């Protein structure tokens, strides 16, 4: 999905992102035959943002990235929150 980077503020660069689409769930009880499985389709959404700290043009530290996730499958909904940090290697710069 799209990610929008705001204008850098020195070495800091904030961003926001959104991803939406379909999701597929296949369930089968443990030890059962494939005929006992059930398939369901639904909708998923992931939206959030974060902040990168540029160390070198090709290297950055993602100080914080938070994402909210939502999925809706066959009448059931699920919500979640993901919080990340990490090192970014940027190729092509």
C-alpha positions as CSV (number, residue, x, y, z in Angstrom):
1,X,0.0,0.0,0.0
2,X,1.0,3.6,-0.2
3,X,3.4,5.2,2.3
4,X,3.7,9.0,2.5
5,X,6.9,10.5,3.7
6,X,6.7,14.0,5.1
7,X,9.4,16.6,4.4
8,X,12.5,15.6,6.4
9,X,13.2,17.7,9.5
10,X,17.0,17.5,9.7
11,X,17.8,13.8,10.1
12,X,14.2,12.9,11.2
13,X,11.6,11.8,8.6
14,X,8.0,11.0,9.7
15,X,5.7,8.9,7.5
16,X,2.2,7.5,7.4
17,X,0.9,4.4,5.6
18,X,-2.3,2.5,4.8
19,X,-2.9,-1.0,3.4
20,X,-6.4,-2.4,2.7
21,X,-7.5,-5.6,0.9
22,X,-9.0,-9.0,1.2
23,X,-8.1,-11.7,3.6
24,X,-8.5,-15.5,3.4
25,X,-8.9,-18.0,6.3
26,X,-8.7,-21.8,5.9
27,X,-9.4,-23.8,9.0
28,X,-9.2,-27.5,9.5
29,X,-9.4,-29.4,12.9
30,X,-6.2,-31.1,13.9
31,X,-6.0,-34.6,12.5
32,X,-9.0,-34.2,10.2
33,X,-9.4,-34.8,6.5
34,X,-9.3,-32.0,3.9
35,X,-13.1,-32.4,3.6
36,X,-13.6,-31.1,7.1
37,X,-11.8,-27.8,6.4
38,X,-13.7,-24.5,6.0
39,X,-12.7,-21.4,3.8
40,X,-13.7,-17.9,4.6
41,X,-13.0,-14.6,2.9
42,X,-13.1,-11.1,4.5
43,X,-11.6,-7.6,4.7
44,X,-8.3,-6.4,6.3
45,X,-6.9,-3.0,7.0
46,X,-3.5,-1.8,8.3
47,X,-2.9,1.9,9.0
48,X,-0.2,3.7,10.9
49,X,3.0,5.7,10.8
50,X,6.4,6.2,12.3
51,X,9.6,8.1,12.5
52,X,13.0,7.4,10.8
53,X,16.4,8.7,11.8
54,X,18.9,9.0,8.9
55,X,22.4,7.9,9.9
56,X,23.8,7.7,6.3
57,X,22.1,8.1,3.0
58,X,21.8,4.3,2.8
59,X,21.3,3.6,6.5
60,X,18.5,4.7,8.9
61,X,17.1,3.7,12.3
62,X,13.3,3.4,12.4
63,X,12.9,4.8,15.9
64,X,9.2,3.9,16.0
65,X,6.5,2.4,13.8
66,X,3.0,1.8,15.1
67,X,0.2,0.2,13.1
68,X,-3.4,-0.6,13.8
69,X,-4.7,-3.7,12.2
70,X,-8.4,-4.7,11.6
71,X,-9.9,-7.7,10.0
72,X,-13.5,-8.8,9.4
73,X,-14.2,-12.4,8.4
74,X,-17.6,-14.0,8.3
75,X,-19.1,-11.7,10.9
76,X,-16.2,-11.8,13.3
77,X,-13.8,-8.8,13.8
78,X,-10.3,-8.6,15.1
79,X,-8.3,-5.6,16.1
80,X,-4.6,-5.3,16.9
81,X,-1.7,-3.0,17.5
82,X,1.9,-3.5,16.2
83,X,4.8,-1.5,17.5
84,X,8.2,-1.9,15.8
85,X,11.7,-0.5,15.7
86,X,14.7,-1.5,13.6
87,X,17.5,-0.7,11.1
88,X,16.8,0.2,7.5
89,X,19.1,-0.4,4.6
90,X,18.2,1.8,1.7
91,X,19.2,0.5,-1.7
92,X,19.4,2.7,-4.8
93,X,20.4,5.9,-3.1
